[in-house]
Amino acid sequence: MNPVGLILMGAVALAGYLWIQSRPASQRGRAKWQLVILMLALLLLYLSISGRLHWIGALFAAMLPLSRYLVPLLRYLPFLRRLYNGQRQSRQSGGNSSRVQTAVLEMTLDHDSGVMHGTVLQGPLSGRSLGDLGETEFIELLQYCRRQDAESARLLEAYLDRRFGERWRDDDPGDEQQSAPASGGALSEQEAYAILGLKPGASDQEVIDAHRRLMQKLHPDRGGSDYLAARINEAKERLLG
């Protein structure tokens, strides 16, 4: 390429760079692709005019009518990239959850979304999902847990704190009736694996990584509860000795 051609290409590249920098951040990815296509088109056009690539010139001329259809497709590239990344993350993290069970309740925590789900195992509301309960039913269940099993009561309080914040305590009649002892005792190895969302036989490093991920979501300083944090720490200590 002669000096004039190099100067022209450099000028176009500089102008394109300045144009990209002037675009909003959300549009720069698309703008870069447009600049690349423009530079390639100018290069092919120059080579064709200079007589160096006759067949490319013919091909380029044949594709020009299609360019008005191809360029608008660039707007879908970010969407396709997000769709691909989302599916890949879903495959990598699908089913990654923790489970805690007490005498009255069973809770699961989705590690990716941080959402807790619960089911009542016994009592007047046995079989009900916590997500379907109303305010009066929550208070009734909490009072039942306080009479039957203190650990279930603490687990339900942790769930209510995470779902409703502190405002639910305005309607809490208090724990004057709490007289039942905690039934949990020391965690079994199976329970510890379930709490951390791991399969039996997981390595020490997997236990450490799972503990770190859960504490980042459930530490009291991050909107979690003392009870859940204590159970996660206990599970880690049980598996690491």
C-alpha positions in Angstrom: 0.0 0.0 0.0 1.4 3.4 -1.0 1.9 6.2 1.6 -1.3 8.0 0.5 -3.4 4.8 1.1 -1.7 4.3 4.5 -2.5 7.9 5.5 -6.1 7.6 4.5 -6.5 4.3 6.4 -4.9 5.8 9.4 -7.2 8.9 9.2 -10.2 6.7 9.0 -9.0 4.5 11.9 -8.4 7.6 14.1 -11.8 9.1 13.2 -13.4 5.8 14.0 -11.7 5.6 17.3 -12.8 9.1 18.3 -16.3 8.2 17.1 -16.4 5.1 19.3 -15.2 7.0 22.4 -18.0 9.6 21.8 -20.6 6.8 22.0 -22.4 5.8 25.2 -20.6 2.9 26.9 -23.6 0.6 26.1 -23.2 1.2 22.4 -19.4 0.9 22.1 -19.3 -2.8 21.4 -21.6 -2.5 18.4 -19.7 0.6 17.2 -16.4 -1.4 17.3 -17.9 -4.0 15.0 -19.1 -1.4 12.6 -15.7 0.2 12.5 -14.0 -3.2 11.8 -16.4 -3.9 9.0 -15.9 -0.4 7.5 -12.1 -0.8 7.6 -12.2 -4.2 5.9 -14.5 -2.9 3.3 -12.2 0.1 2.6 -9.2 -2.2 2.4 -10.8 -4.6 0.0 -12.0 -1.7 -2.1 -8.5 -0.2 -2.3 -7.0 -3.6 -3.3 -9.7 -4.1 -5.9 -9.2 -0.6 -7.4 -5.5 -1.0 -7.5 -5.9 -4.2 -9.5 -4.4 -6.5 -6.9 -7.5 -8.5 -6.1 -9.9 -8.7 -9.1 -12.0 -11.5 -7.7 -12.4 -9.9 -4.3 -13.6 -6.8 -6.0 -16.3 -8.7 -7.8 -17.3 -10.5 -4.6 -17.3 -7.2 -2.7 -19.6 -5.6 -5.3 -21.9 -8.6 -5.1 -22.2 -8.4 -1.4 -22.8 -4.6 -1.2 -26.6 -5.1 -1.7 -26.6 -7.5 1.3 -24.9 -5.1 3.7 -28.0 -3.2 4.5 -29.4 -6.5 5.9 -26.2 -7.6 7.7 -25.4 -4.4 9.5 -28.7 -4.3 11.5 -28.0 -7.8 12.7 -25.1 -6.4 14.7 -27.5 -5.1 17.3 -28.4 -8.7 18.3 -24.8 -9.7 19.1 -24.9 -8.4 22.7 -28.2 -10.2 23.3 -26.8 -13.5 21.9 -23.7 -13.2 24.0 -25.8 -12.7 27.2 -28.0 -15.6 26.2 -25.0 -17.9 25.7 -23.4 -16.8 29.0 -26.7 -17.2 30.9 -27.1 -20.8 29.6 -23.5 -21.6 30.4 -23.8 -20.3 34.0 -27.1 -22.1 34.4 -25.4 -25.4 33.4 -22.5 -24.7 35.7 -24.6 -23.7 38.8 -27.9 -25.5 38.3 -29.1 -27.3 41.4 -26.5 -25.6 43.7 -28.5 -25.3 47.0 -28.2 -25.9 50.7 -30.7 -27.7 52.9 -31.4 -27.3 56.7 -34.0 -29.5 58.4 -35.3 -29.3 61.9 -38.2 -31.1 63.7 -40.8 -28.7 62.2 -39.3 -27.1 59.1 -37.2 -27.9 56.1 -35.4 -25.0 54.4 -33.5 -24.7 51.1 -31.3 -21.9 50.0 -30.5 -21.3 46.3 -26.8 -20.3 46.2 -27.2 -18.3 43.0 -30.3 -16.2 43.8 -30.0 -16.2 47.6 -33.7 -17.1 47.8 -34.9 -19.3 50.7 -37.7 -21.8 50.4 -39.3 -23.7 53.2 -41.8 -26.4 53.9 -43.7 -27.2 57.2 -43.0 -30.8 58.2 -45.4 -31.1 61.2 -48.1 -29.3 63.1 -51.3 -27.7 62.0 -49.7 -26.3 58.8 -47.9 -29.5 57.9 -47.2 -29.8 54.2 -47.6 -26.1 53.5 -45.0 -24.0 51.7 -43.8 -21.0 53.6 -44.2 -19.0 50.4 -47.9 -19.5 50.6 -48.5 -18.5 54.2 -50.1 -15.3 55.3 -49.1 -13.0 58.2 -51.4 -14.6 60.7 -50.3 -18.1 59.7 -46.6 -17.2 60.1 -47.3 -16.0 63.7 -49.3 -19.2 64.4 -46.4 -21.3 63.0 -43.8 -19.3 65.0 -45.7 -19.8 68.2 -46.1 -23.5 67.5 -42.3 -23.8 66.9 -41.5 -22.0 70.1 -43.7 -24.5 72.0 -42.3 -27.6 70.2 -38.7 -26.9 69.1 -36.6 -23.9 69.8 -34.3 -24.7 66.8 -37.2 -24.6 64.4 -38.2 -21.3 65.9 -34.8 -19.8 65.3 -34.8 -21.1 61.7 -38.2 -19.6 61.0 -37.1 -16.3 62.5 -34.1 -16.4 60.2 -36.4 -17.0 57.2 -38.7 -14.1 58.3 -35.8 -11.8 58.8 -34.4 -12.5 55.3 -37.8 -12.3 53.6 -39.5 -9.4 55.5 -36.6 -7.6 57.3 -37.2 -6.5 60.9 -40.8 -5.2 60.3 -42.4 -8.6 60.9 -41.3 -8.3 64.6 -43.8 -5.5 65.1 -46.5 -8.2 65.0 -44.5 -10.8 67.0 -46.3 -11.6 70.3 -42.9 -12.4 71.8 -41.3 -15.6 72.9 -42.8 -15.8 76.4 -44.2 -19.2 75.5 -40.9 -20.6 74.4 -40.2 -23.5 76.6 -39.1 -26.3 74.3 -35.4 -27.2 74.1 -33.5 -27.2 70.9 -33.6 -30.6 69.3 -30.7 -30.3 66.9 -27.7 -31.1 68.9 -24.4 -31.8 67.1 -24.6 -31.9 63.3 -24.2 -35.2 61.6 -21.8 -35.4 58.6 -24.8 -35.8 56.2 -26.5 -32.7 57.6 -23.2 -30.7 57.3 -22.9 -31.6 53.6 -26.6 -30.7 53.1 -26.1 -27.3 54.7 -23.2 -26.5 52.5 -24.9 -27.8 49.4 -22.2 -30.5 48.8 -22.2 -34.1 48.0 -20.7 -36.6 50.5 -17.0 -37.0 50.0 -16.3 -33.4 48.9 -12.7 -32.3 49.3 -11.6 -29.9 52.0 -11.1 -27.1 49.4 -14.7 -27.6 48.2 -15.9 -27.3 51.8 -13.9 -24.1 52.2 -15.2 -22.6 49.0 -18.8 -23.5 49.7 -18.5 -22.0 53.2 -17.1 -18.8 51.8 -19.9 -18.5 49.2 -22.6 -19.0 51.7 -21.1 -16.6 54.2 -20.9 -13.9 51.6 -24.7 -14.2 51.2 -25.9 -15.0 54.7 -23.4 -13.3 57.1 -25.3 -11.0 59.5 -23.5 -8.0 58.1 -24.8 -8.8 54.6 -28.5 -9.2 55.6 -28.3 -12.8 56.9 -28.9 -14.0 60.4 -26.8 -15.1 63.3 -28.6 -18.5 63.3 -27.8 -19.4 59.7 -24.3 -18.1 59.9 -23.7 -20.3 63.0 -25.1 -23.4 61.3 -22.8 -22.8 58.2 -19.8 -22.4 60.5 -20.8 -25.5 62.4 -21.1 -27.5 59.1 -17.6 -26.4 58.1 -16.1 -27.3 61.4 -17.8 -30.7 61.4 -16.4 -31.6 57.9 -12.9 -30.2 58.4 -12.5 -31.6 61.9 
